[in-house]
Amino acid sequence: MMHARILRAAACGAMALAGLAGCSGGDGEAGDATSTLVVNASIVDGTGAPARAGAVRIDGDRIVEIGDLEPKRGETVVDAGGRVLAPGFIDVHSHHEEGLFEMPDAAPVVSQGITTIVAGQDGSMTYPVRDLFERMQKTPIAVNVATFVGHGTLRSEAMGKDDFRRHATPEEVEKMRQGVADGMAAGALGLATGLEYDPGIYSASEEVITLAREAASHGGRYISHVRSEDRDFWAAIDELVRIGREAKIPVQVTHMKLAMKDWWGQSDRLLAILDKARAEGIDVTGDIYPYEFWHSDLTVLFPKRDFKDLEEARFVLEHVTPADGIILTSYSPEPALVGKSLAEIAKEKGTDPAAELLDLIARSQGEGVQQSIMGRGMVEKDIDALIVWPYASICSDGSLDSLHPRGRGAFTKVLRSYVREKKLLSLEEAIRKMTGLSAANVGIADRGEIRPGAYADLVLFDPATVGDRSTFEDPKALSTGIDTVWVNGEAVWRDGEATGARPGRGIKRP
């Protein structure tokens, strides 16, 4: 199949034969119109409606017309050749903002069709809300960025970096509340927590509810890496529901998973709890990435933060994540261990895996020392059940420079595996979970759908070939089958490479 660039030239030639002069065809020739017309497309509009054949006209940064359209004089014409034209994908839980200003073309993002990322996740802000939007104006990038206010960042600022292992005082909670108010005034989508991480793990539910109420008063939302994804998972889900009920705020379980061997196969139990909450009027939603492995650090396996407890380490390996399911992705004390599992390391050293786990943590506690792991936290049966839940959108939880393949392949893996191969999702439903539902779940306006007046964030791809290539063995491989990606009306990815355009914007809460 011809690439879109060749198709544009063919379309321009046809226009010339018809007496329509001035087609730019993407070659920089001047014309009378500044708009772009995508013709012969299979339009999947992000609402879940069936695909329909037609054309879409972009003028400036907006979609202006959809239907059976004829080219205007001088208009750039892109012949989709029957391929799918969808809204640009929205990554509702992303860490791609880390290093984004040093990698402004954002190839790992746009190559899988993502046009908007949502930052501030897990309670941590790489940039404060105002600073993020100001920097985007000074240093243009290829993708849009929205953000939540990070609870953990505010907590560290209010309590200090060495005195957070306790409940906050009323004065400290008030300081955090003011931080939420400031972030919301700057355009944040709501409040994000990472209650399984320091310093959020030490917070009382009442502290979080107070801050969630502040976000709700501004029309914001709440998204959470819940307090436990393993031992105390069910209590953590109950806490999320309580926050939604008492703060009167929409709540989202981010990167949904049952990250404990003992809970594998119990996705129906989770969905029953969430559906019951929805029936009670609590607006609870979720997001998920299509991988069995999570990516975090060694300490998250120990919620009591006792890194000398051998019995606890054995409990981890027997009930939470097996030794062959813990893989080092960075380890500055001994870089040669990166890529190896805990089981492999213990076997090479002739040590007990539980003791080796504690030793790895002990050696990585110094100032400036880096360590991270991938851990097996899911089974395919549960991913399948959670990903088809009508209120679950797609996320990557990925970063630009990571050994986890989700950063370069989460969205295209859904299209390859869950649509084309497993057929668990229709193409239209998968696109809805990446676009319209995503925008609704996090509160982004005028994106996520193909309709007149919406921003022209679009992705053109071949549903027969689109897919991920990033693997645990080769995590840097980019996706295939994504032909063209437009952000605010400008093409940022075309025919397998970044165009150099950087039209991304900071997206503020409506």
C-alpha positions in Angstrom: 0.0 0.0 0.0 1.3 3.5 -0.9 2.3 5.8 1.9 0.2 8.9 2.5 2.9 11.2 1.0 2.6 9.4 -2.4 -1.2 9.5 -2.1 -1.1 13.2 -1.6 0.8 13.7 -4.8 -1.6 11.5 -6.6 -4.5 13.5 -5.3 -2.9 16.8 -6.4 -2.4 15.4 -9.9 -6.1 14.4 -10.1 -7.0 17.9 -8.9 -4.9 19.5 -11.6 -6.6 17.4 -14.3 -9.9 18.6 -12.9 -8.8 22.2 -13.1 -8.3 22.7 -9.4 -4.9 24.4 -9.2 -2.6 25.1 -6.3 -2.7 21.8 -4.4 0.3 21.9 -2.0 0.5 18.1 -1.5 2.8 18.6 1.5 5.6 19.8 -0.8 5.4 23.4 0.3 3.8 24.9 -2.8 1.7 28.0 -2.3 -2.1 27.7 -2.7 -5.3 29.6 -2.0 -6.4 27.5 0.9 -4.6 26.7 4.2 -6.8 23.8 5.1 -6.1 20.1 4.8 -8.6 17.5 3.5 -8.2 13.9 4.4 -10.2 11.9 1.8 -11.1 8.2 1.4 -10.9 7.6 5.1 -12.6 5.0 7.3 -13.6 7.4 10.1 -13.7 6.0 13.6 -14.8 9.0 15.6 -14.0 8.1 19.2 -17.6 7.7 20.4 -17.9 4.0 19.7 -20.1 4.5 16.7 -19.5 2.3 13.6 -16.7 3.3 11.2 -18.0 5.3 8.2 -16.4 6.2 4.9 -15.8 9.9 4.3 -13.5 12.9 4.4 -12.4 15.2 7.2 -11.4 18.9 6.7 -8.9 20.5 9.0 -8.6 24.3 9.1 -6.0 25.7 11.4 -6.1 23.7 14.7 -9.7 22.5 14.3 -11.8 20.0 12.5 -14.3 22.0 10.5 -16.2 19.5 8.3 -16.9 15.8 8.0 -18.7 14.0 5.2 -18.6 13.7 1.4 -16.4 16.6 0.7 -14.7 18.0 -2.4 -11.3 19.6 -2.3 -11.1 23.4 -2.3 -8.7 25.4 -4.5 -5.2 25.1 -3.1 -6.1 22.7 -0.3 -3.7 20.1 0.9 -5.2 16.7 0.1 -4.3 13.5 1.9 -5.7 10.3 0.4 -6.2 7.9 3.3 -6.6 5.0 0.9 -9.3 3.4 3.0 -7.2 3.4 6.2 -8.6 4.3 9.6 -8.7 8.0 10.7 -9.2 8.2 14.4 -8.9 10.9 17.1 -5.4 11.2 18.4 -4.9 8.8 21.3 -4.9 10.2 24.9 -2.5 8.6 27.4 -4.4 9.2 30.7 -1.5 8.0 32.8 1.9 8.9 31.4 5.4 9.6 32.6 6.5 10.7 29.1 6.9 14.3 30.3 10.1 13.2 32.0 12.8 14.3 29.5 10.2 15.6 27.0 11.9 19.0 26.6 15.1 17.2 25.7 13.2 14.9 23.3 10.7 17.4 21.9 9.7 15.3 18.9 8.4 12.7 21.3 8.9 9.8 18.8 8.1 7.1 21.4 4.8 8.8 22.0 3.6 9.9 18.5 4.8 6.8 16.8 2.0 4.9 18.6 -0.6 7.5 17.8 -0.6 9.4 21.1 -1.2 13.1 20.7 -1.9 14.0 24.4 -0.3 12.8 27.6 -1.5 13.3 31.1 1.2 14.0 33.7 1.4 14.5 37.4 0.7 10.8 38.0 1.3 8.6 41.1 1.2 11.8 43.2 4.4 13.1 41.7 4.9 16.2 39.6 7.9 16.4 37.3 7.0 20.1 37.0 4.6 22.2 39.1 1.5 23.0 37.0 2.3 26.6 36.3 5.9 25.8 35.5 4.9 23.0 33.1 2.6 25.2 31.0 5.1 28.1 31.0 7.9 25.9 29.9 5.8 24.5 27.1 5.4 28.0 25.8 9.1 28.6 25.9 10.1 25.2 24.6 7.6 23.8 22.0 7.1 20.1 21.8 5.2 17.7 19.5 2.4 16.6 21.9 -0.2 18.1 24.1 0.3 17.8 27.9 -2.3 17.9 30.6 -1.5 17.4 34.3 -2.9 16.6 37.7 -1.7 18.1 40.9 0.5 15.6 42.6 -0.3 14.9 46.3 3.1 13.4 47.1 4.9 16.5 45.8 2.7 18.8 47.9 3.1 16.6 51.0 6.9 16.7 50.7 6.8 20.5 50.4 4.5 20.8 53.4 6.2 18.3 55.7 9.7 18.2 54.5 11.7 15.4 53.0 12.7 13.9 56.3 9.6 14.2 58.4 6.8 12.7 56.4 6.5 9.3 58.0 3.4 10.2 60.0 0.0 11.8 59.6 0.0 15.5 58.7 -1.0 18.2 61.2 -4.0 20.4 60.4 -1.6 23.2 59.5 0.3 20.9 57.0 -3.0 19.7 55.5 -4.0 23.3 55.0 -0.7 24.1 53.2 -1.4 21.1 50.9 -5.0 22.3 50.3 -3.6 25.7 49.2 -1.3 23.9 46.9 -4.2 22.0 45.3 -6.1 25.3 45.0 -3.2 26.9 43.2 -2.7 24.0 40.9 -6.3 23.9 40.0 -6.3 27.6 39.4 -3.4 27.1 37.0 -5.4 24.6 35.0 -4.8 21.1 36.5 -7.3 18.4 35.9 -7.6 17.4 39.5 -5.7 15.6 42.3 -3.5 12.6 41.8 -2.2 10.4 44.5 0.4 7.6 44.8 -0.7 6.1 48.1 1.6 3.1 47.8 4.7 5.4 47.6 6.6 7.6 50.0 5.4 10.1 51.2 1.7 9.4 50.3 1.7 6.0 52.0 1.8 7.7 55.4 -1.2 9.9 54.8 -4.6 9.4 56.5 -7.7 9.0 54.3 -9.1 12.2 55.9 -6.1 14.1 54.6 -6.7 12.9 51.0 -10.5 13.5 51.3 -9.8 17.1 52.3 -7.6 17.7 49.3 -10.0 15.9 47.0 -12.8 18.2 48.2 -10.7 21.2 47.2 -10.1 19.7 43.7 -13.9 19.0 43.4 -14.7 22.6 44.3 -12.9 23.6 41.1 -14.6 21.0 39.0 -11.7 18.6 39.1 -11.2 14.9 39.4 -9.3 12.4 41.5 -7.0 9.7 40.0 -5.1 7.3 42.3 -2.4 4.7 42.4 -4.3 3.1 45.2 -2.8 2.5 48.7 -2.1 -1.1 48.0 -2.1 -3.1 44.8 -1.3 -6.4 46.6 -1.8 -7.3 50.3 -4.4 -4.6 51.2 -5.8 -4.2 47.7 -9.5 -4.6 48.6 -9.3 -2.1 51.4 -7.5 0.3 49.0 -10.4 0.0 46.5 -12.8 0.7 49.4 -10.8 3.8 50.3 -11.0 5.0 46.7 -14.8 4.6 46.6 -15.0 6.3 50.0 -13.0 9.3 48.7 -15.4 9.6 45.7 -18.5 9.4 48.0 -17.3 11.8 50.7 -15.5 14.3 48.5 -18.3 14.1 45.8 -15.7 13.8 43.1 -15.2 11.5 40.1 -12.5 8.9 41.0 -10.3 6.7 38.8 -8.3 3.6 39.6 -5.2 4.1 37.6 -3.3 1.3 35.9 -5.8 -1.3 37.3 -4.2 -4.5 38.4 -4.4 -7.3 40.9 -0.7 -7.2 41.7 -0.6 -10.2 44.0 -0.4 -13.9 43.2 -3.2 -14.6 45.8 -5.6 -12.3 43.9 -4.9 -13.5 40.3 -8.1 -14.5 38.6 -10.3 -12.3 40.8 -10.9 -9.5 38.4 -14.7 -10.2 38.5 -14.6 -9.4 42.2 -13.0 -6.0 41.5 -15.4 -5.1 38.7 -18.3 -6.0 41.0 -17.1 -3.5 43.6 -16.7 -0.8 41.0 -20.0 -1.5 39.3 -21.8 -1.4 42.7 -20.2 2.0 43.4 -21.4 3.3 40.1 -24.9 2.1 40.8 -24.8 4.1 44.0 -24.0 7.2 42.0 -20.2 7.4 42.4 -18.5 8.2 39.2 -15.7 5.6 39.3 -13.7 4.7 36.3 -10.3 3.0 35.5 -7.4 2.8 33.1 -5.1 -0.1 32.2 -2.1 -1.0 30.2 -1.9 -4.3 28.3 1.1 -5.9 30.1 1.5 -8.4 32.9 4.6 -6.6 34.3 4.6 -3.3 36.3 7.6 -1.0 36.6 8.5 0.6 39.9 11.2 0.1 42.5 12.2 -2.6 45.0 10.9 -0.7 48.1 7.3 -0.7 46.9 7.2 -4.5 47.7 7.5 -3.6 51.4 4.6 -1.5 52.6 5.9 -1.4 56.1 9.2 -0.2 54.8 11.1 -2.7 56.9 13.9 -3.8 54.6 15.5 -6.2 57.1 12.5 -8.4 57.6 13.4 -11.8 56.1 10.0 -13.3 56.7 8.4 -10.4 54.9 10.7 -10.9 52.0 9.7 -14.5 51.8 6.1 -13.5 51.9 6.7 -11.2 48.9 8.1 -14.0 46.9 5.5 -16.6 47.9 2.4 -14.5 47.7 3.1 -11.2 45.8 5.6 -11.6 43.0 7.8 -14.7 42.3 11.6 -14.3 42.2 11.6 -15.0 38.4 9.1 -12.2 38.0 11.3 -9.5 39.5 13.7 -8.0 36.9 16.2 -5.2 37.6 15.8 -2.4 35.1 18.4 -0.1 36.7 20.8 -0.7 39.6 23.7 1.7 40.0 25.5 -0.2 42.7 26.1 -3.1 40.2 25.0 -2.2 36.7 25.8 -5.7 35.4 22.7 -7.0 37.2 20.4 -4.9 35.0 18.2 -7.2 32.9 18.5 -10.1 35.3 15.7 -11.5 37.4 16.0 -11.9 41.2 16.0 -15.7 40.7 18.9 -15.5 38.2 20.9 -13.2 40.5 20.4 -15.4 43.5 21.3 -18.5 41.6 24.5 -16.9 40.2 25.5 -15.8 43.7 24.4 -19.0 45.5 22.1 -17.0 47.8 18.6 -17.4 49.1 16.3 -15.2 46.9 14.6 -13.6 49.9 17.9 -12.7 51.4 19.2 -11.5 48.1 16.1 -9.2 47.8 16.9 -7.6 51.1 20.6 -7.2 50.1 19.7 -5.5 46.8 17.6 -3.0 48.7 20.3 -2.4 51.4 22.9 -1.7 48.8 20.7 0.8 47.1 19.8 3.0 50.0 22.6 5.6 49.6 22.1 9.2 48.4 21.9 9.4 44.6 21.8 5.6 44.2 19.4 4.4 41.5 17.4 1.2 41.3 14.2 0.1 39.6 12.5 -3.1 38.7 9.8 -4.7 36.6 7.5 -7.0 38.5 5.0 -9.5 37.3 1.7 -8.2 38.7 -1.0 -9.6 36.5 -2.2 -12.6 34.5 -3.7 -12.4 31.0 -7.2 -13.5 32.1 -7.5 -10.5 34.4 -6.1 -8.0 31.9 -8.6 -9.3 29.4 -11.5 -8.8 31.8 -10.4 -5.3 33.0 -9.6 -4.0 29.5 -13.1 -4.7 28.2 -14.8 -3.1 31.2 -16.9 -0.3 29.6 -15.4 2.4 31.9 -11.8 1.4 31.4 -9.6 3.6 29.2 -6.1 2.8 27.9 -2.9 4.2 29.4 0.8 3.4 29.0 2.2 4.4 32.4 5.3 4.6 30.2 8.3 6.9 29.9 10.6 8.0 27.1 13.6 6.1 28.2 12.6 2.9 29.8 13.3 -0.9 29.6 9.5 -1.5 29.9 7.9 -1.9 26.4 4.8 0.0 27.4 6.4 3.3 26.8 6.6 2.7 23.1 3.9 0.1 22.5 1.0 0.2 24.8 -1.6 1.6 22.4 -0.5 -0.2 19.3 -0.4 -3.5 21.3 -4.1 -3.0 22.1 -4.8 -2.6 18.4 -2.7 -5.6 17.5 -3.5 -8.0 20.3 -7.0 -7.1 21.6 -8.6 -6.0 18.4 -6.9 -7.9 15.5 -5.7 -11.1 17.2 -7.9 -11.8 20.2 -10.9 -9.9 18.9 -11.9 -9.0 22.5 -12.5 -5.4 21.4 -14.0 -4.1 18.2 -11.9 -1.5 16.5 -14.5 1.2 17.4 -14.6 0.2 21.1 -10.8 0.2 21.3 -10.5 3.6 19.8 -13.2 4.9 22.2 -11.1 3.6 25.1 -8.1 5.5 23.7 -9.9 8.7 22.9 -13.5 9.8 23.7 -13.7 7.8 26.9 -10.2 8.9 28.0 -11.1 12.6 27.5 -14.3 12.1 29.5 -12.7 10.2 32.3 -10.0 12.9 33.0 -12.0 16.0 32.0 -10.4 17.1 28.8 -12.7 19.1 26.5 -12.9 19.2 22.7 -10.4 16.4 22.1 -10.9 12.7 21.7 -13.6 12.8 19.1 -13.8 13.6 15.4 -16.5 16.2 15.1 -16.7 19.8 13.8 -15.2 22.2 16.3 -13.0 19.6 18.0 -9.2 20.1 17.9 -7.5 18.4 15.0 -5.6 15.7 16.9 -5.8 12.8 14.5 -4.1 9.6 13.7 -4.2 7.7 10.4 -3.3 4.0 10.5 -3.6 0.7 8.8 -5.7 -1.6 11.0 -4.2 -4.7 9.2 -0.6 -3.9 10.1 -0.6 -1.6 13.1 1.2 -3.1 16.0 3.8 -2.8 18.7 7.4 -3.9 18.2 8.8 -3.0 21.7 9.6 -6.0 23.8 11.4 -6.7 27.0 14.3 -7.8 24.9 14.2 -4.8 22.6 12.2 -2.1 24.4 13.4 0.8 22.2 11.7 -0.6 19.0 9.0 1.8 17.7 5.5 0.8 16.6 4.5 0.1 13.0 1.4 0.8 10.9 0.9 4.4 12.1 1.0 6.5 9.0 0.4 10.1 10.0 -0.3 11.8 13.3 -1.6 15.4 13.5 -1.5 17.5 16.7 -3.6 20.7 16.6 -3.8 20.4 12.8 0.0 19.9 12.2 1.5 16.6 11.1 4.1 15.5 13.7 4.7 11.9 12.5 4.6 10.8 8.9 5.8 7.6 7.1 7.8 6.3 10.0 9.6 9.5 11.2 9.0 12.7 13.1 8.3 15.7 10.9 10.0 18.2 13.3 6.7 20.1 13.9 6.1 21.0 17.5 2.5 22.2 17.9 1.8 20.6 21.3 0.0 22.7 23.9 -0.6 22.7 27.6 -4.2 21.5 28.1 -6.0 23.2 31.0 -9.1 22.1 32.7 -12.2 23.6 31.0 
